[in-house]
Protein backbone atom coordinates (compact mmCIF):
# COMPACT_ATOMS: atom_id res chain seq x y z
CA UNK A 1 0.00 0.00 0.00
CA UNK A 2 2.68 2.61 0.86
CA UNK A 3 4.39 1.91 -2.42
CA UNK A 4 1.10 2.37 -4.26
CA UNK A 5 0.42 5.69 -2.56
CA UNK A 6 3.93 6.92 -3.34
CA UNK A 7 3.49 5.93 -6.97
CA UNK A 8 0.24 7.89 -7.24
CA UNK A 9 1.81 10.93 -5.56
CA UNK A 10 4.79 10.80 -7.87
CA UNK A 11 2.45 10.56 -10.88
CA UNK A 12 0.48 13.62 -9.77
CA UNK A 13 3.74 15.65 -9.37
CA UNK A 14 4.87 14.81 -12.89
CA UNK A 15 1.49 15.87 -14.33
CA UNK A 16 1.65 19.20 -12.48
CA UNK A 17 5.09 19.95 -13.90
CA UNK A 18 3.84 19.33 -17.45
CA UNK A 19 0.90 21.63 -16.82
CA UNK A 20 3.28 24.30 -15.57
CA UNK A 21 5.47 24.05 -18.67
CA UNK A 22 2.43 24.25 -20.95
CA UNK A 23 1.16 27.29 -19.05
CA UNK A 24 4.53 29.02 -19.33
CA UNK A 25 4.60 28.33 -23.06
CA UNK A 26 1.11 29.78 -23.50
CA UNK A 27 2.06 32.87 -21.47
CA UNK A 28 5.19 33.35 -23.59
CA UNK A 29 3.19 33.07 -26.82
CA UNK A 30 0.54 35.48 -25.56
CA UNK A 31 3.26 37.92 -24.49
CA UNK A 32 4.74 37.91 -27.98
CA UNK A 33 1.28 38.39 -29.51
CA UNK A 34 0.53 41.29 -27.16
CA UNK A 35 3.88 42.96 -27.88
CA UNK A 36 3.41 42.57 -31.64
CA UNK A 37 -0.15 43.87 -31.42
CA UNK A 38 0.58 46.86 -29.21
CA UNK A 39 3.89 47.72 -30.95
CA UNK A 40 5.64 49.52 -28.06
CA UNK A 41 7.91 51.43 -30.44
CA UNK A 42 4.93 52.93 -32.28
CA UNK A 43 3.20 53.71 -28.98
CA UNK A 44 6.29 55.58 -27.82
CA UNK A 45 6.36 57.56 -31.06
CA UNK A 46 2.68 58.37 -30.64
CA UNK A 47 3.30 59.61 -27.09
CA UNK A 48 6.07 61.91 -28.32
CA UNK A 49 3.93 63.21 -31.18
CA UNK A 50 1.06 63.88 -28.78
CA UNK A 51 3.49 65.86 -26.65
CA UNK A 52 4.66 67.81 -29.71
CA UNK A 53 1.10 68.63 -30.70
CA UNK A 54 0.42 69.92 -27.18
CA UNK A 55 3.68 71.90 -27.03
CA UNK A 56 3.08 73.69 -30.32
CA UNK A 57 -0.51 74.43 -29.39
CA UNK A 58 0.71 76.02 -26.14
CA UNK A 59 3.36 78.05 -27.97
CA UNK A 60 0.88 79.12 -30.64
CA UNK A 61 -1.55 80.38 -27.99
CA UNK A 62 1.21 82.21 -26.11
CA UNK A 63 2.56 83.88 -29.26
CA UNK A 64 -0.92 84.94 -30.34
CA UNK A 65 -1.51 86.46 -26.89
CA UNK A 66 1.82 88.33 -27.03
CA UNK A 67 1.11 89.64 -30.53
CA UNK A 68 -2.33 90.92 -29.49
CA UNK A 69 -1.31 92.38 -26.12
CA UNK A 70 2.20 93.83 -26.58
CA UNK A 71 2.21 96.71 -29.06
CA UNK A 72 5.40 96.77 -31.12
CA UNK A 73 6.89 93.86 -29.20
CA UNK A 74 9.88 92.04 -30.69
CA UNK A 75 8.88 88.66 -32.10
CA UNK A 76 12.08 87.80 -33.93
CA UNK A 77 14.00 88.71 -37.05
CA UNK A 78 12.58 87.84 -40.45
CA UNK A 79 14.36 85.24 -42.62
CA UNK A 80 15.74 83.53 -39.51
CA UNK A 81 14.85 79.99 -38.44
CA UNK A 82 15.00 79.73 -34.64
CA UNK A 83 15.79 76.16 -33.53
CA UNK A 84 15.04 74.41 -30.22
CA UNK A 85 18.35 72.48 -30.20
CA UNK A 86 21.06 74.26 -28.17
CA UNK A 87 24.42 75.12 -29.68
CA UNK A 88 27.49 77.03 -28.59
CA UNK A 89 27.21 79.27 -31.66
CA UNK A 90 24.33 81.64 -32.37
CA UNK A 91 24.17 80.40 -35.98
CA UNK A 92 23.81 76.71 -35.02
CA UNK A 93 27.07 76.04 -36.88
CA UNK A 94 27.80 72.78 -35.03
CA UNK A 95 24.46 71.10 -35.62
CA UNK A 96 24.71 70.13 -39.29
CA UNK A 97 21.25 71.48 -40.09
CA UNK A 98 19.90 71.43 -43.66
CA UNK A 99 21.07 74.23 -45.94
CA UNK A 100 18.59 77.10 -46.11
CA UNK A 101 17.64 79.19 -49.15
CA UNK A 102 19.77 82.24 -49.93
CA UNK A 103 19.14 85.07 -47.47
CA UNK A 104 18.04 82.79 -44.63
CA UNK A 105 19.97 81.77 -41.51
CA UNK A 106 19.58 79.73 -38.31
CA UNK A 107 19.61 80.95 -34.73
CA UNK A 108 20.43 78.91 -31.62
CA UNK A 109 21.07 79.63 -27.94
CA UNK A 110 23.18 77.74 -25.41
CA UNK A 111 21.85 74.85 -23.34
CA UNK A 112 21.55 77.02 -20.23
CA UNK A 113 19.24 79.44 -22.03
CA UNK A 114 17.17 77.16 -24.27
CA UNK A 115 14.02 77.07 -22.14
CA UNK A 116 13.99 80.68 -20.94
CA UNK A 117 10.73 82.47 -21.72
CA UNK A 118 12.08 85.99 -21.15
CA UNK A 119 13.31 86.60 -24.69
CA UNK A 120 16.65 84.85 -24.16
CA UNK A 121 15.45 81.33 -24.91
CA UNK A 122 15.25 79.56 -28.23
CA UNK A 123 12.17 81.67 -29.09
CA UNK A 124 13.30 85.33 -28.78
CA UNK A 125 10.02 86.59 -27.34
CA UNK A 126 9.79 88.06 -23.82
CA UNK A 127 6.49 86.61 -22.69
CA UNK A 128 6.78 88.35 -19.31
CA UNK A 129 5.85 91.59 -21.12
CA UNK A 130 2.28 90.37 -21.53
CA UNK A 131 0.09 92.59 -19.33
CA UNK A 132 -1.66 89.69 -17.61
CA UNK A 133 1.58 87.77 -17.04
CA UNK A 134 3.55 85.17 -18.92
CA UNK A 135 1.52 82.11 -19.93
CA UNK A 136 4.77 80.11 -20.00
CA UNK A 137 7.07 79.30 -17.09
CA UNK A 138 9.55 77.84 -19.58
CA UNK A 139 9.76 77.13 -23.31
CA UNK A 140 9.05 73.54 -24.35
CA UNK A 141 11.54 71.71 -26.56
CA UNK A 142 11.10 68.61 -28.70
CA UNK A 143 11.10 65.31 -26.72
CA UNK A 144 14.03 64.07 -28.85
CA UNK A 145 15.57 67.40 -29.91
CA UNK A 146 18.39 66.16 -32.13
CA UNK A 147 19.56 66.99 -35.64
CA UNK A 148 20.19 63.38 -36.66
CA UNK A 149 16.55 62.42 -36.11
CA UNK A 150 15.28 65.72 -37.58
CA UNK A 151 13.12 65.99 -34.45
CA UNK A 152 13.29 69.57 -33.20
CA UNK A 153 11.03 72.60 -33.07
CA UNK A 154 11.46 75.64 -35.29
CA UNK A 155 10.05 79.14 -35.07
CA UNK A 156 9.97 81.69 -37.88
CA UNK A 157 8.79 85.29 -37.65
CA UNK A 158 8.23 88.05 -40.17
CA UNK A 159 5.18 90.16 -39.42
CA UNK A 160 3.49 86.83 -38.69
CA UNK A 161 4.82 83.56 -37.28
CA UNK A 162 5.11 79.84 -37.93
CA UNK A 163 5.99 76.93 -35.64
CA UNK A 164 6.96 73.47 -36.87
CA UNK A 165 7.78 69.99 -35.63
CA UNK A 166 8.52 66.66 -37.30
CA UNK A 167 6.06 63.90 -36.44
CA UNK A 168 7.22 60.28 -36.41
CA UNK A 169 4.25 57.98 -35.71
CA UNK A 170 1.85 56.47 -38.21
CA UNK A 171 -1.07 57.79 -36.18
CA UNK A 172 -0.01 61.45 -36.26
CA UNK A 173 1.43 61.76 -39.78
CA UNK A 174 -2.04 62.61 -41.17
CA UNK A 175 -2.16 65.53 -38.70
CA UNK A 176 0.96 66.93 -40.37
CA UNK A 177 -0.70 66.67 -43.77
CA UNK A 178 -3.82 68.44 -42.46
CA UNK A 179 -1.76 71.36 -41.14
CA UNK A 180 -1.12 72.81 -44.62
CA UNK A 181 2.48 71.65 -44.53
CA UNK A 182 4.33 71.07 -47.80
CA UNK A 183 6.30 68.30 -46.07
CA UNK A 184 4.41 65.08 -45.23
CA UNK A 185 6.01 64.63 -41.80
CA UNK A 186 6.27 68.28 -40.68
CA UNK A 187 3.42 69.67 -38.59
CA UNK A 188 3.06 73.45 -38.85
CA UNK A 189 0.96 75.95 -36.95
CA UNK A 190 0.83 79.71 -36.44
CA UNK A 191 -0.89 82.61 -38.16
CA UNK A 192 1.10 82.06 -41.38
CA UNK A 193 2.00 78.46 -42.13
CA UNK A 194 3.67 79.34 -45.44
CA UNK A 195 6.54 81.39 -44.00
CA UNK A 196 9.13 78.62 -44.27
CA UNK A 197 7.88 75.64 -46.34
CA UNK A 198 11.45 74.39 -46.76
CA UNK A 199 12.09 73.39 -43.12
CA UNK A 200 11.55 69.69 -43.93
CA UNK A 201 13.85 69.54 -46.95
CA UNK A 202 11.54 70.84 -49.69
CA UNK A 203 13.59 72.52 -52.45
CA UNK A 204 11.00 72.85 -55.22
CA UNK A 205 7.21 73.03 -55.25
CA UNK A 206 5.18 73.98 -58.32
CA UNK A 207 1.42 73.99 -57.64
CA UNK A 208 0.47 75.43 -61.06
CA UNK A 209 -2.34 77.38 -59.40
CA UNK A 210 -1.72 80.54 -61.42
CA UNK A 211 -4.82 81.61 -63.28
CA UNK A 212 -2.90 82.57 -66.42
CA UNK A 213 0.46 83.78 -67.69
CA UNK A 214 3.82 82.14 -68.29
CA UNK A 215 5.17 82.19 -64.72
CA UNK A 216 5.03 78.91 -62.80
CA UNK A 217 5.60 79.95 -59.19
CA UNK A 218 7.85 77.91 -56.89
CA UNK A 219 6.22 77.65 -53.44
CA UNK A 220 9.23 76.04 -51.73
CA UNK A 221 10.89 79.29 -50.69
CA UNK A 222 13.91 78.58 -52.91
CA UNK A 223 12.83 81.00 -55.62
CA UNK A 224 12.85 78.46 -58.43
CA UNK A 225 9.87 79.85 -60.33
CA UNK A 226 9.67 78.51 -63.86
CA UNK A 227 8.69 79.86 -67.25
CA UNK A 228 5.94 78.08 -69.15
CA UNK A 229 6.23 77.73 -72.91
CA UNK A 230 3.02 76.90 -74.76
CA UNK A 231 1.18 75.26 -71.85
CA UNK A 232 -2.37 76.17 -70.87
CA UNK A 233 -3.80 76.47 -67.36
CA UNK A 234 -6.69 74.07 -66.73
CA UNK A 235 -8.55 72.55 -63.78
CA UNK A 236 -6.13 70.22 -62.02
CA UNK A 237 -5.89 67.55 -59.37
CA UNK A 238 -5.74 70.32 -56.75
CA UNK A 239 -6.72 73.78 -57.92
CA UNK A 240 -5.19 74.31 -61.36
CA UNK A 241 -2.80 72.24 -63.46
CA UNK A 242 -0.97 72.77 -66.74
CA UNK A 243 -1.84 71.01 -69.96
CA UNK A 244 1.03 69.87 -72.23
CA UNK A 245 0.51 69.14 -75.95
CA UNK A 246 3.23 66.48 -76.29
CA UNK A 247 5.17 68.28 -79.04
CA UNK A 248 6.40 71.70 -77.89
CA UNK A 249 4.92 72.51 -74.46
CA UNK A 250 7.16 72.58 -71.39
CA UNK A 251 7.99 74.52 -68.23
CA UNK A 252 11.62 75.56 -67.73
CA UNK A 253 12.61 75.58 -64.04
CA UNK A 254 15.79 76.43 -62.18
CA UNK A 255 18.24 73.63 -61.44
CA UNK A 256 16.96 72.24 -58.09
CA UNK A 257 19.28 72.40 -55.06
CA UNK A 258 19.70 68.62 -54.82
CA UNK A 259 22.09 66.55 -52.77
CA UNK A 260 24.33 63.95 -54.37
CA UNK A 261 23.10 60.89 -52.50
CA UNK A 262 19.40 61.30 -51.76
CA UNK A 263 16.35 63.14 -53.00
CA UNK A 264 12.68 62.64 -53.90
CA UNK A 265 10.68 63.80 -56.93
CA UNK A 266 6.87 63.58 -56.93
CA UNK A 267 4.07 64.76 -59.22
CA UNK A 268 0.47 64.16 -60.17
CA UNK A 269 0.16 63.29 -63.87
CA UNK A 270 -2.70 62.50 -66.23
CA UNK A 271 -1.54 61.05 -69.56
CA UNK A 272 -3.92 61.52 -72.47
CA UNK A 273 -2.06 60.00 -75.44
CA UNK A 274 1.09 57.87 -75.71
CA UNK A 275 4.32 58.73 -77.48
CA UNK A 276 7.66 56.96 -77.47
CA UNK A 277 8.70 58.42 -74.13
CA UNK A 278 7.53 61.35 -72.04
CA UNK A 279 9.32 63.33 -69.35
CA UNK A 280 7.22 64.40 -66.36
CA UNK A 281 9.95 66.12 -64.31
CA UNK A 282 13.58 66.10 -65.48
CA UNK A 283 16.96 67.59 -64.62
CA UNK A 284 19.66 66.59 -67.10
CA UNK A 285 22.75 67.57 -69.07
CA UNK A 286 22.99 67.93 -72.82
CA UNK A 287 25.25 64.95 -73.52
CA UNK A 288 25.81 61.46 -72.18
CA UNK A 289 24.06 60.06 -69.16
CA UNK A 290 24.84 63.09 -67.02
CA UNK A 291 21.37 63.20 -65.56
CA UNK A 292 20.51 64.35 -62.08
CA UNK A 293 17.16 62.66 -62.52
CA UNK A 294 14.46 61.79 -65.04
CA UNK A 295 10.94 60.87 -63.94
CA UNK A 296 8.77 59.89 -66.89
CA UNK A 297 6.95 57.11 -68.73
CA UNK A 298 7.77 54.81 -71.62
CA UNK A 299 5.74 52.95 -74.23
CA UNK A 300 4.15 50.64 -75.21
CA UNK A 301 3.87 49.43 -71.63
CA UNK A 302 3.08 52.82 -70.11
CA UNK A 303 5.44 52.02 -67.26
CA UNK A 304 7.06 54.71 -65.13
CA UNK A 305 10.83 55.06 -65.20
CA UNK A 306 13.08 56.90 -62.79
CA UNK A 307 16.70 57.54 -63.68
CA UNK A 308 19.59 59.08 -61.77
CA UNK A 309 23.15 59.01 -63.07
CA UNK A 310 26.56 60.55 -63.43
CA UNK A 311 27.91 59.41 -66.80
CA UNK A 312 26.48 55.99 -65.94
CA UNK A 313 22.84 55.17 -66.63
CA UNK A 314 21.16 54.09 -63.39
CA UNK A 315 17.47 53.56 -63.92
CA UNK A 316 14.47 51.77 -62.51
CA UNK A 317 11.27 50.85 -64.32
CA UNK A 318 7.93 50.18 -62.66
CA UNK A 319 6.37 46.75 -62.90
CA UNK A 320 2.88 48.06 -63.61
CA UNK A 321 1.56 50.36 -66.30
CA UNK A 322 0.50 53.98 -66.12
CA UNK A 323 -3.22 54.13 -67.01
CA UNK A 324 -4.03 56.85 -69.52
CA UNK A 325 -6.60 59.63 -68.97
CA UNK A 326 -6.53 59.01 -65.20
CA UNK A 327 -4.71 61.02 -62.53
CA UNK A 328 -1.80 59.12 -60.94
CA UNK A 329 0.60 60.17 -58.21
CA UNK A 330 4.16 59.15 -59.12
CA UNK A 331 7.35 59.49 -57.07
CA UNK A 332 10.98 58.62 -57.66
CA UNK A 333 13.29 58.26 -54.65
CA UNK A 334 17.07 57.98 -54.43
CA UNK A 335 17.90 57.06 -50.84
CA UNK A 336 21.17 57.76 -49.09
CA UNK A 337 21.39 54.54 -47.08
CA UNK A 338 21.34 51.62 -49.50
CA UNK A 339 21.64 53.85 -52.59
CA UNK A 340 18.37 52.51 -53.95
CA UNK A 341 16.21 53.90 -56.73
CA UNK A 342 12.54 53.40 -55.85
CA UNK A 343 9.32 54.15 -57.72
CA UNK A 344 5.95 54.75 -56.06
CA UNK A 345 2.64 54.86 -57.92
CA UNK A 346 -0.46 56.11 -56.09
CA UNK A 347 1.22 55.86 -52.71
CA UNK A 348 2.41 52.27 -53.12
CA UNK A 349 6.02 51.17 -53.56
CA UNK A 350 6.29 49.58 -56.99
CA UNK A 351 9.88 48.57 -57.60
CA UNK A 352 13.42 49.20 -56.39
CA UNK A 353 16.95 48.90 -57.79
CA UNK A 354 19.90 48.71 -55.42
CA UNK A 355 23.51 49.87 -55.12
CA UNK A 356 23.13 52.99 -57.24
CA UNK A 357 26.23 55.23 -56.91
CA UNK A 358 26.05 58.87 -55.88
CA UNK A 359 25.01 61.04 -58.79
CA UNK A 360 27.95 63.37 -58.18
CA UNK A 361 27.96 67.13 -58.32
CA UNK A 362 26.27 67.95 -61.60
CA UNK A 363 25.37 71.33 -62.97
CA UNK A 364 22.59 70.31 -65.30
CA UNK A 365 21.94 71.97 -68.63
CA UNK A 366 18.17 71.53 -68.60
CA UNK A 367 15.52 71.36 -65.88
CA UNK A 368 12.04 70.78 -67.23
CA UNK A 369 8.50 69.87 -66.36
CA UNK A 370 6.79 68.11 -69.27
CA UNK A 371 9.84 67.19 -71.31
CA UNK A 372 12.99 65.07 -71.40
CA UNK A 373 15.10 66.26 -74.30
CA UNK A 374 13.55 66.42 -77.76
CA UNK A 375 11.24 64.80 -78.88
CA UNK A 376 10.30 63.26 -75.51
CA UNK A 377 7.48 65.60 -74.51
CA UNK A 378 4.61 64.79 -72.15
CA UNK A 379 1.07 64.85 -73.53
CA UNK A 380 -1.52 65.43 -70.81
CA UNK A 381 -1.88 67.22 -67.47
CA UNK A 382 0.71 67.70 -64.70
CA UNK A 383 0.10 69.13 -61.23
CA UNK A 384 1.62 69.42 -57.73
CA UNK A 385 5.32 68.83 -58.47
CA UNK A 386 7.46 68.52 -55.34
CA UNK A 387 11.21 67.97 -55.02
CA UNK A 388 12.83 67.18 -51.67
CA UNK A 389 16.51 67.17 -50.80
CA UNK A 390 16.05 63.95 -48.87
CA UNK A 391 14.60 60.48 -49.37
CA UNK A 392 10.99 60.41 -48.24
CA UNK A 393 9.89 57.23 -46.48
CA UNK A 394 7.12 55.06 -47.88
CA UNK A 395 4.85 56.29 -45.07
CA UNK A 396 5.52 59.92 -46.03
CA UNK A 397 4.80 59.28 -49.71
CA UNK A 398 1.57 57.51 -48.78
CA UNK A 399 0.68 60.51 -46.61
CA UNK A 400 1.17 62.91 -49.54
CA UNK A 401 -0.92 60.69 -51.79
CA UNK A 402 -3.76 60.38 -49.29
CA UNK A 403 -3.72 64.11 -48.55
CA UNK A 404 -3.91 65.10 -52.23
CA UNK A 405 -5.86 62.26 -53.90
N, C-alpha and C positions, 0 to 999 in steps of 0.2 A: 504493500500500500504506500509506504513513504516514497518508494521509487516512482510509483505511478503519479503521485502528487507532484513530485519534483519535475517529472517529465512534462506534465501539463503546464506547470509554472514556467518552465523553460520555453515551451512552445508559445505561450502568451507573450513573453518578453521579446522573442524574435519577431512576432507579428507586429508588435508596437513599434519596433525599430524600423520595419519596412514602411509602416504608415507614416512615421516621422520623415523618412527620406522622400516619400512621395509628396508629402505636404510641403517640404522645403523646395522640391523641384517645382511644384505648382506656384509657390510664392515667388520663386525666382523668375518664372515665365511671366507671371502677372506683373512683376516689377518692370521687366523689360518692355512689356506691352504698354504699361502706364507711362514710362519714360518716353517711348517712341510716340505715344499719342499726345502727351502734353508738350513735348519738345522744349525742354528747359532753356535751351539757347534762344529760341524764338520768344519765349515768355520774358526772358531777360531783356531782349531787344525791345519788346513791346513796352516793358516798364520804363526803359530809358526814353523811348519816344513819347510816352505819356508825360514824362517829366519835362521833356523839351517843349511839348505843346503847352503845358502849364506855364513854364518859364517865359516863353515868348508872349503868351497872353498877358502875363503880369507886366512884362516890360512894355508891351504895346499900350496897355492901360496907363502905366506911369508916364510914358512919353507923351501920350495924348493929353493927360492932365497938365503936364509941364507946359506943353505948347499952348494950351488954352489959358493957363493961369499966369504964366510969367511973360510979360511983354518984352520982346526983344532979347529973350534969354538965349544963350549960346547952346546950340544943339549939335555942334560939330562942323567940320570943314567939308565942303562939297568935294566930290571926286576922291574921297578917302574911305577905305574899307577898314573899319575898326573891328578888331578880332579879339575873341575872348581868351585865346591862349596867351600866357605871359611870355615875354622875351626881354632880354637885357638891352635890346636896341628898340628905339621908338618906331623903326620902320619894319620890324619883324624879320630882320635880315637873316636870323639863324633858324627860321622855321621851315624854309623850303616850300613856301606857299605857291600856288599857281600864279603864273605871270598874268598881270592885269593889262587891260588895254592902255594905249598911250595916254598919258595925262592923269592916270590913276595911281594911287599908292596905298600901302597898308599902314596901319598904326597899331602899336602894341604898348602895353605898360608892363612893369615888372611884377613878379609874383606877389610881392607885398602890397601892391596897389590894385590888383585885378578886380577885387570885389567891392571896392569903395564906391559909394553912391553919391559922393560929394563933388563930382566933376573930375576926379583924379583916377577913377577906375577905367575899365576897358571901354565903357560908354562915357564920353566926356560931358555928361550932363549933370549939373548940380541939383539934384532933386530936393535938397533941403531948402531951396529957394521957393518952393511951392508954398503959397500962403497958408494952407491948411496942414502943412507938414509933409515930410517925405513919405511916400507910400512904400518905400523900400528901405529896409535896414542894411541890405547889402545887395550887390548885383549878382544874379545867378550866372553860372557858367555851365557849359555843356557837361553832362555826366562823364563823358570820355575825354573830351577836350584835348585832342591830339591832331597833329597834321597828317600823320600816316594813315589814320582812319578816315580823314576828312570830316570828322565829327567835332565841330566847333561852331560857336555862334558868331554872326557878323552883324554889324550895324552900319548903315549908310545914311547920310543926311545931305540935304541940299534943298532947303525950302520946304521939304517934306522928309519922310524917313521910311526906311525899310529894315526889317529884321529877318534873319534867315538861319536855318538849321538843317542839317542833313539827317533825314530819317533812315532807319536801317531795318525795320521789321516789315514783314509782308502785310500786316494788319494796317500799318499807318502810312505806307507808301501812297495809297489813294488819297490821303489827306493832303499830301504834298502836291499831287496833281490838281486837286480842287482849289489850291491856294493861288492859282494864276501864275505858278512858277514855270519857267521855260525848261527847268531841269526836273526830271522825273523823281528824283530823291530829295530835292531841296524844298523845304517848307518855307514860305515867305509870308510875312504879315507886315502891317504898317499902313500909313495913309497913301503910300505910293509904292506898289510892289513891282514896279518896272524900273526902279532906280539903278539896279545893278543885276541884270539878268545873267551875267557871266560868272557869278560866284561859284557855280557848280561845274565850270569847265566849258560852258557854251562859247563857241567862237564864231558862229555864223547862224543866223536865223532869218529866213525869208518867208514871211507869211503871205505875200502877194495880195494883201488886202487893200492896196491902192485902188481907187475908183477908176483911174485912167492915167495916162502918161507913160513915159519910158523909164522912170525910176522905180527900181525894185528895192525897197528899204530893207536894211539889215537891222533886226531888232535885238541883236546880241549885245550891243554896246561897243562892238569892235569897229564900227564904221565901215563895214564892207558892203555898202549899198551897191546894187548892180544896175546895169543899163540894159533894158529890154530892146530887142531888135525884132520887130515884126509880130510879136505876140499880142494877143488880145486878152483883156480882163473879163473873166466870166465868173459865174457862181461856182464856188469851189467846195471842197470837203468841209472846210471851216471858213466862213466868210467868202472871200474871193479866191480865185485861182488864176493861172495863166494858161491859155490855150496855145499849143505849138503845132504848126502845120506839117512838120516832118520833112521839110525841104530847106527852109531858110531861117525859121524862127529860133531864137535862143535868147538867153539872158547872160551877159558877161558879168562876172563877179570878181572881186578882189581875191588874190591868192589867200586862202584861209591860213590862220596862224596855227598850223598843225604841229604835233610832236613827231618824232621819228619812229616811235615804237608802239603807239596806241592812239586810236581815234575812232569815232563813230560817225557815220553818215546816214541820215534817215530822210524819207520823203513819202508823201502820199502821191500816187500816180494812177492815172486812168488812161490806159492805152486804147486808142480807137481803131487804128489800122496797123498792120505789121510791115516792117521793112527788114532789111538784112540785119541790122543792129540798131540800137537806139540808146543814146546816153541820157540818163536822168539827171545825175549830178556828177561832174567830172573835174579833175584837176590834173593836168598832164603837160608834158613837154612836147616840143614839135617833132623830135626824132627819137627813134629807139623806144625801148620800154621804160622811159624815164617818167613814170606815172606816179604821182602821189596817190591817187585813187581814181577808179572808174566804177560807178554804180549804174548799171543799165540792164538791158534785156537783149536776148538774141533769138533768132528764128532758125528753123520753123517751130521749135519747141516752146518758145515764149518763156524760157527760163530766165531767171535773174542771174547776172554775173557781177561779182565784186572783185576788183583787181587792185593790188597795191604792189609797186615795184620800184627798183632802182637799177636800171639797165638789165634786170632779170624779170621776166614775166611771172608774177605770183598771182594766181587767180583762183577763184572758187565759183562754182556754178550750182545753182539750186537744183534740187531733185524734182521739184514740181513746177508746173507751168504758171505763167502769169496770165490770168483770164482777162481777155479784152473787154473794153466798155464797162468795166467795173473798177471802183476805187480799191486800191490795195496799198497797205502800208509796208514799205520795204526799208530794211536797214542793212548796212554793211559795217562790220566791226573788225578792227585789227587790235588784238589785245596785247598787252605788254608783258604778260606772264609766260604763256606758252607760245607766243608769237603765232597765234591762230587767226585765220581769216574766217569769219562766220557770217552767214546770211540769215536774216529773219524776214519772214513774210507774214503779215497780219498778226504780229506779236508772238509768233512761234518760231523757234530755232529750226532752220531747215537743213543746213549742211555746214561743215567745218573742214578747213584744211589746216594742217599743222606745220610747225617749224618754218614759218615764213620769216626771212631776215628783216632787220630794220630797213625802212625805206630810204634811209639816209637823208641828208639835208638837201632838198631839191627846191630850187626856185623855178616853179612851173612857168610855162609859156602861156598856157590857157587855163582858165577856170570858168566853167560853163554850167548852166542849168538848161537841159533840153538838147544837149549835143555832146558827142564825143568825136572830134575831128570831122572831116567832111568825107563821105556824105551821111554819117551816122547820126541823123537827127531824130528826135523823139516826136511822134505824132500822137497828140492827145492832151490831157490836162495834168498839170503838176501843181502841188500845193504843200505848204508847211514843211519846208526844207530846213533841217537842223544839222549842224556839224558841231561835234564835241571834241575837245582835245583830251579825251580819255575814252577808255573802253566801257561802254554802258553794260551793265549786267543784263541777263535775260529778264529778270524781274522788272528792271527799269524800262526796258523796251516794251514789255507787256503793259506796263503802266501808261506809257505814252500812247500806245495803241488803244487801250481801253478809254483813255481820257479824250481821245480825238476821233474815235470811230463813228 
